[in-house]
Amino acid sequence: MCLIDPVHAWRQALVAADLVVGDFGAVSYYAAALGAPVLLAAAEQDRLAPDARLAAFVREAPRLDVHAPLREQVEKVLAGHRPLAGPTAFVTSTPGSSPALLRRRFCTLMGLAEPTAPALLEPLPPPP
């Protein structure tokens, strides 16, 4: 288990995570969109609009019980994990296509011809 700097290397950590313990913020939602199991450690839902997609995720995701042994909770979540469809569907409707779609859109907005080379994303740097 490790704590991740909330500004640096969080994307790399999500890609590598077997399980994420987080609050009801964007990083936990992105983890769920990647298919990772998430244990929510925050219970405050009153700040979320009830019809928000994030609110639906918060209602469905398992909760961390701070009074129960952590290992048992982690093992249970890992054993019974089924990725939630909602986060992935909300984050992207075209998985793997964002480099080409974004480049096309930006070139159009700037009035530039799109390069002929494939659109690629730079790999994430190793975490510090």
C-alpha positions, -999 to +999 in steps of 0.1 A: +000+000+000+012+035-007-001+070-007+002+089-040+009+125-044-024+140-056-006+162-082+022+139-096+020+103-107-016+096-099-023+084-135+005+059-134-007+047-100-042+041-113-029+022-143-009-001-120-034-003-091-049-036-080-073-017-059-079+020-050-090+033-017-103+068-022-129+094-017-158+103-041-136+125-063-125+122-099-095+100-092-116+072-077-141+076-106-112+073-131-100+042-113-135+027-117-135+037-154-103+018-158-120-013-143-101-012-110-119-021-078-125+009-056-132+011-019-147+044-009-133+058+023-156+089+024-192+089+033-202+125+027-226+123-003-247+153+005-225+176-017-233+155-048-263+161-070-285+130-067-288+126-105-250+131-112-232+101-127-207+104-099-235+101-074-246+068-090-210+055-088-208+065-051-241+047-044-228+015-061-192+014-049-183-006-018-175+013+013-144+010+035-153+002+071-127+019+092-136-004+121-131-037+103-098-053+093-085-038+061-070-071+046-104-089+048-122-060+031-095-058+003-097-095-003-135-095-004-136-066-029-109-082-051-127-116-051-161-102-060-151-073-082-171-067-113-162-035-132-190-009-132-202+001-167-212+036-157-178+052-152-163+038-183-192+048-205-192+083-190-155+089-194-153+078-230-176+066-258-146+057-280-120+039-259-085+042-274-095+068-300-089+100-281-054+109-296-068+109-331-101+126-322-085+153-302-058+160-328-085+162-355-106+186-334-076+209-325-064+210-361-099+219-373-102+246-347-069+261-357-076+258-394-046+235-399-042+204-420-040+172-399-006+155-400-006+121-418+014+103-391-006+084-365-018+104-335+000+090-304+000+099-268+033+102-250+038+074-225+034+085-189+068+091-172+079+067-144+066+080-110+092+098-089 
